Structure formats: C-alpha cells, structure tokens
Amino acid sequence: MKENNNIFKQIDTMISVIALIVLICITFIGVVFRYVLGTPFSWLEEVQLALIIWIVFCGGRYAFETNSHVAIDMIYDMFPNKGKKVLLMIIAVVVTVVLAFVCFYSIDYIKIMLQYSISTSILSIPCGVYIFQFR
C-alpha cells in the first residue's frame, strides 16, 4: 500500500512540474505573439487558469508534505526547539481545518457549476471540470 501511495505522490509531483513548465512556456510564447508579432492568443488566459489550478492542487500537497509552504520564519525562529514542534503542529492543524472548510464548501459550488453548465467563454470548457477532477 505504501508503494502505491509513493507512486501517487510522484505522479502528483510530476503533474505539477509539467503544468508549471507548460504555463511558463505558453506565457512566454503569448507575450512574444502579443507584443512582438501583434497577434495575441484569445485562449491563453483560460489555459493559464486551468494550469494554475492544477499547480495549486498538485503542488499544494507536495508543499504541505515537505513543510515548504509559505511561512513566517522570523516568528518561527523566535521559539525554542520544543516551541517550534508545537508551532508546527498548530500550523498543521490550522491548515488542515482551513483546507477541510474550503473543500466542504467548494463541493456545492462545483455542483452548481456543473448543474447549470457554466463554461469558459472561449474554449467552452465546463468550469466545474477544472476542479472536479481532483475530488
């Protein structure tokens, strides 16, 4: 079971890395086409949004697991070693509660988007599909 979990972690990490690379490349190409060639891509913003969502969901798991999410090191460094351990546990609990809250309330939001067939304006991708794939 642990091997399967490790494989999923690697797949998750690779998805976020590939999505980040694609995001950087298409953004660079988009800037060149818009400002140098004068022909902007109409679909670029929607693809960028989808890639950012994938990076947040897949990369967020990695950041939480490796304890490399955004933190205020100055406050953390003021605590003694025992206090640092307690602070890390408090941070983990707070992050878990916030993520559970967001997950709980986002399910209804996704259902509404899918029910009313809300889609992107240019590519006509259902908005619920962006996030629904990760549930």
C-alpha positions as CSV (number, residue, x, y, z in Angstrom):
1,M,0.0,0.0,0.0
2,K,2.9,2.3,0.8
3,E,4.3,1.8,-2.7
4,N,1.0,2.8,-4.3
5,N,1.0,6.0,-2.1
6,N,4.5,6.8,-3.2
7,I,3.6,6.3,-6.9
8,F,0.7,8.7,-6.5
9,K,2.9,11.2,-4.8
10,Q,5.4,11.0,-7.7
11,I,2.6,11.3,-10.3
12,D,1.2,14.3,-8.4
13,T,4.5,16.0,-8.3
14,M,5.2,15.3,-12.0
15,I,1.8,16.8,-12.9
16,S,2.5,20.0,-11.1
17,V,6.1,20.2,-12.5
18,I,4.8,19.6,-16.1
19,A,1.9,22.1,-15.6
20,L,4.4,24.7,-14.4
21,I,6.7,24.2,-17.3
22,V,3.8,24.4,-19.8
23,L,2.5,27.5,-18.0
24,I,5.9,29.3,-18.3
25,C,6.3,28.3,-21.9
26,I,2.8,29.3,-23.1
27,T,3.0,32.6,-21.2
28,F,6.4,33.4,-22.8
29,I,5.0,32.5,-26.2
30,G,1.9,34.5,-25.5
31,V,3.9,37.6,-24.7
32,V,6.0,37.2,-27.8
33,F,2.9,36.8,-30.0
34,R,1.1,39.7,-28.4
35,Y,3.8,42.3,-28.2
36,V,6.3,41.3,-30.9
37,L,4.1,39.9,-33.6
38,G,0.9,41.8,-32.7
39,T,-1.4,38.7,-32.8
40,P,-2.4,37.7,-29.3
41,F,-3.9,34.3,-28.5
42,S,-7.5,34.5,-27.4
43,W,-7.5,31.2,-25.5
44,L,-4.3,31.8,-23.5
45,E,-5.9,33.1,-20.3
46,E,-8.2,30.2,-19.9
47,V,-5.4,27.6,-20.4
48,Q,-3.3,29.6,-17.9
49,L,-6.1,29.5,-15.3
50,A,-6.5,25.7,-15.7
51,L,-2.8,25.2,-15.4
52,I,-2.6,27.4,-12.2
53,I,-5.4,25.4,-10.7
54,W,-3.6,22.1,-11.4
55,I,-0.3,23.5,-10.0
56,V,-2.1,24.6,-6.8
57,F,-3.9,21.3,-6.2
58,C,-0.9,19.0,-7.1
59,G,1.9,21.3,-5.8
60,G,0.0,22.2,-2.6
61,R,0.1,18.6,-1.5
62,Y,3.9,18.5,-2.1
63,A,4.4,21.8,-0.2
64,F,2.4,20.6,2.7
65,E,4.2,17.2,2.8
66,T,7.7,18.8,2.7
67,N,6.8,21.6,5.0
68,S,7.8,24.2,2.4
69,H,4.5,26.2,2.2
70,V,4.6,29.9,2.9
71,A,5.5,30.6,6.5
72,I,6.9,33.5,8.6
73,D,10.3,32.2,9.6
74,M,11.0,35.2,11.8
75,I,8.3,34.2,14.3
76,Y,9.2,30.5,14.0
77,D,12.8,31.2,14.8
78,M,11.9,33.1,18.0
79,F,10.6,29.9,19.6
80,P,12.8,27.3,21.4
81,N,13.0,23.8,19.9
82,K,10.1,22.5,21.9
83,G,8.0,25.5,20.9
84,K,8.9,25.0,17.2
85,K,7.5,21.5,17.3
86,V,4.3,22.7,19.0
87,L,4.1,25.6,16.5
88,L,4.5,23.2,13.6
89,M,1.6,21.0,15.0
90,I,-0.6,24.1,15.4
91,I,0.2,25.1,11.8
92,A,-0.6,21.7,10.5
93,V,-4.0,21.7,12.4
94,V,-4.9,25.1,11.2
95,V,-4.0,24.3,7.6
96,T,-6.0,21.1,7.7
97,V,-9.1,22.8,9.1
98,V,-8.9,25.6,6.5
99,L,-8.5,23.1,3.7
100,A,-11.4,20.9,5.0
101,F,-13.5,24.1,5.2
102,V,-12.7,25.1,1.6
103,C,-13.2,21.5,0.4
104,F,-16.5,21.2,2.1
105,Y,-18.0,24.4,0.7
106,S,-16.4,24.0,-2.7
107,I,-18.3,20.8,-3.4
108,D,-21.6,22.7,-3.6
109,Y,-20.0,25.3,-5.7
110,I,-18.7,22.7,-8.2
111,K,-22.1,21.0,-8.3
112,I,-23.8,24.3,-9.2
113,M,-21.3,25.0,-11.9
114,L,-21.8,21.5,-13.4
115,Q,-25.6,21.7,-12.9
116,Y,-26.0,25.0,-14.8
117,S,-23.3,24.1,-17.4
118,I,-21.2,27.2,-16.6
119,S,-18.3,27.1,-19.0
120,T,-15.4,29.2,-20.1
121,S,-16.2,31.8,-22.7
122,I,-13.7,31.0,-25.4
123,L,-12.8,27.3,-25.1
124,S,-16.2,26.3,-23.7
125,I,-14.7,24.0,-21.1
126,P,-17.1,23.4,-18.2
127,C,-15.7,25.4,-15.2
128,G,-16.5,22.5,-12.8
129,V,-14.2,20.2,-14.7
130,Y,-11.1,22.3,-13.7
131,I,-11.5,21.3,-10.1
132,F,-13.9,18.3,-10.2
133,Q,-11.0,16.1,-11.5
134,F,-9.3,16.3,-8.1
135,R,-12.3,15.3,-6.0
